[in-house]
Amino acid sequence: MRRIVIVGGGYAGFYTAWKLEKRLRPDEAELVIIDPRPYMTYQPFLPEVAAGSVEARHAAISLRSHLRRTRIIAGGATMVRHADRTVTVRPADGPDFTVDYDVIVVTAGAVTRTLPIPGADEVAIGMKHVEEAVAIRDRVLTAFDRASVLEPGPERRKLLTFAFVGGGFSGVEGFGELLSLATALLKSYPEIRFSELSFHLVEANHRILPEVTDEPGRWVVESLRSRGAHVHLDARVVSAVDGRVELSNGVVFDANLIVWTAGNAAHPVIAKHTDLPTDERGRLIVRPDLRVGTPEEPVPDAWAAGDNAAVPDLASPVPGALTVPNAQHAVRQGKRLAANIAASLHGQPTRDYRHDSLGVVATLGLGRGIFQYQGLVVKGPLAWLMHRGYHVLAIPTWERKIRVLAVWLTAALLGRDIVSLLSVQDPRGAFVAGGVPHAR
């Protein structure tokens, strides 16, 4: 049998393995996924996980539960050497080891783009994984508990100040959902006034949501500002030491929470530790059929898709355009990748990847959203319902769809669950303290 190794268990990797299990007989190929996490994260639900509208585990798809014929290797790939047909793996425990392959599929995704800003590495939290979304939610809920017993002053003001850096879809959706959560929490915290909440969205460009046109983007800014948020355009964070945020426009504030969503960067393994061809941004160069290589010179038995691949966008009228790094493309690329790999093994022709956008939709908080498809723009509750409807259909497996729907229906009837489990990040705290609060 040929061994097909998939590096990365995100959207593209999960769907590639899932569909290959259906397209290939058990005796045709051995399937292997290498990923340090035992699940695929459905990232469009992370803003709602942060706001408590989706249960954290429901945004994670277990690889072992749904990939019945695929071997799961728990570890991170540190090097891909196609000349030797080997992947070096670093597990959480024990020494590094290598995995041989006949066919390589690289779907390692991207990482959060960070900048050399003083203090950012020490205080900021990303929002690409379930654990980060849970930590964000617990930080907000705990801040309300702590602020409710303090007198007005700098410490209380900092506890109730939250900042998002980056005005793309991830940042705007997370910002809108957390603003909605904080506003709803005021009903349960009569000690805190709305005027004490301070939400800051920082974007380096002159507009947010580059995937939509100018007018809908302006409407989103106006909508957020009408809800009491501060939206800083054409502004950069120049310092975040100890949570004190200084912006290039002169604004300074102390933040209890800084969420970093300022775009993606190439996966370091793909950018620096492989002999497969990469472009100037560290992404794998792929052909329209998702083989690694150029139209003139394909790399045998190497495929790639997702955020770590420079995939030609055949649906774009712009020559040389590449598909944007989002879930809509990654899911469909994974499916096309599986079909093309199976066709290649069966001696059949492959097909190029092409996807015409279905439009873009974003949640801005409970009951608020925006949708755009070409010239059609939908705003408000209807767009929010479209967001929920699309993503409950898009999340893989009926089991996850049912779980997410059950949580949404329960929340509609009983309201949000506002219990913070921040102490789970220090599980031995209560045991060591013996029930006595820690002295300051």
Secondary structure, DSSP 8 states (H G I E B T S, - for coil): -EEEEEE--SHHHHHHHHHHHHHS-TTTEEEEEEESSSEEE-GGGHHHHHTTSS-GGGGEEEHHHH-SSEEEEESEEEEEETTTTEEEEE-SSS--EEEE-SEEEE---EEE-----TTHHHHEE--SSHHHHHHHHHHHHHHHHHHTTS-SSHHHHHHTEEEEE--SHHHHHHHHHHHHHHHHHTTT-TTS-GGG-EEEEE-SSSSS-TTS-HHHHHHHHHHHHHTT-EEE-S--EEE-GGGEEEETTS-EEE-SEEEE---EEE-HHHHHSBSS-B-TTS-EEB-TTSEEE-SSSEEEEEEE-GGGEE-B-TT-SSTT-B--SSHHHHHHHHHHHHHHHHHHHTT------------EEEEEETTEEEEEETTEEEETHHHHHHHHHHHHHHSSSHHHHHHHHHHHHHHHHH-------GGGGSTTHHHHHTT-----
